[in-house]
Every structure is written in structure tokens, then in C-alpha cells.
Amino acid sequence: MRDKKDNATFDLPGFGPAAPLEPEAKRPPAPRPRRSGLKQEQLELLEPTDNSGLPVWVRDDKLDLTGLPVWAPD
């Protein structure tokens, strides 16, 4: 059995039976514009690299072999 309070809900506006939906007319998709192939160019890096692409290691007198600064007395 249904509760009597539920009957009041169907009297409110917007709770009536839904109208049947009409299908929208479908348009064929527009043809895609062709993309021209962009030419790629190799950019030169700021630092020289080895075969793996990593920067070439350069010895710096201000740094030790671990990369820490060398503290020299003034």
C-alpha cells in the first residue's frame, strides 16, 4: 500500500507524465581540413653532449669530484 502523503506529490507542477521526445535531425559531419606536414628541425643545445645526450662533464676548479664547493683560504 502507498502512503497517503505520496498522493500530494503528484499534484505538484512538473511531475506529470513526460512528453515523448522527438529525435533531432542529424547533420553529416563537416569534412576535416588536411594538415600540412610541418617540417621538424634539430635544435642545437646550449652545452655540448655525449652520445647518450647528457651534457659532457667538465672539470671545475671551484668544485671537488663530488660537486661540492672547494673552500680555499683567502
GROMACS elastic network, one bead per residue, 0.5 to 0.9 nm:
[ bonds ]
;  ai    aj funct       b0    kb
    2     5     6  0.84621   500
    2     6     6  0.71547   500
    2     7     6  0.84805   500
    3     6     6  0.56895   500
    3     7     6  0.76702   500
    4     7     6  0.56871   500
    4     8     6  0.78118   500
    5     8     6  0.58739   500
    5     9     6  0.75881   500
    6     9     6  0.54676   500
    6    10     6  0.74415   500
    7    10     6  0.58035   500
    7    11     6  0.72398   500
    8    11     6  0.53944   500
    8    12     6  0.71864   500
    9    12     6  0.57343   500
    9    15     6  0.76511   500
   10    13     6  0.79259   500
   10    14     6  0.86601   500
   10    15     6  0.56790   500
   10    16     6  0.70036   500
   11    14     6  0.88567   500
   11    15     6  0.73099   500
   11    16     6  0.81474   500
   12    15     6  0.61409   500
   12    16     6  0.82413   500
   13    16     6  0.70599   500
   14    17     6  0.84950   500
   14    18     6  0.88076   500
   15    18     6  0.82061   500
   18    21     6  0.85901   500
   21    24     6  0.89933   500
   23    26     6  0.86959   500
   26    29     6  0.89354   500
   27    30     6  0.86690   500
   28    31     6  0.89417   500
   29    32     6  0.86488   500
   32    35     6  0.89841   500
   35    38     6  0.85003   500
   44    47     6  0.85839   500
   44    48     6  0.88898   500
   45    48     6  0.68602   500
   45    49     6  0.80280   500
   47    55     6  0.62729   500
   47    56     6  0.76654   500
   48    53     6  0.88229   500
   48    54     6  0.84498   500
   48    55     6  0.59052   500
   48    56     6  0.59957   500
   49    52     6  0.75657   500
   49    53     6  0.53009   500
   49    54     6  0.52550   500
   49    56     6  0.50313   500
   49    57     6  0.87796   500
   50    53     6  0.54573   500
   50    54     6  0.58568   500
   50    55     6  0.63988   500
   50    56     6  0.57894   500
   51    54     6  0.75971   500
   52    55     6  0.87672   500
   53    56     6  0.87559   500
   54    57     6  0.87275   500
   55    58     6  0.88655   500
   59    62     6  0.89776   500
   59    63     6  0.79538   500
   59    64     6  0.86150   500
   59    65     6  0.82277   500
   60    63     6  0.54907   500
   60    64     6  0.76487   500
   60    65     6  0.89025   500
   60    67     6  0.88253   500
   61    64     6  0.73106   500
   61    70     6  0.80128   500
   62    68     6  0.84728   500
   62    69     6  0.58099   500
   62    70     6  0.54799   500
   62    71     6  0.81878   500
   62    72     6  0.88236   500
   63    66     6  0.76345   500
   63    67     6  0.53305   500
   63    68     6  0.53787   500
   63    70     6  0.52977   500
   63    71     6  0.89538   500
   64    67     6  0.53950   500
   64    68     6  0.56457   500
   64    69     6  0.63315   500
   64    70     6  0.60529   500
   65    68     6  0.75371   500
   66    69     6  0.88686   500
   67    70     6  0.89514   500
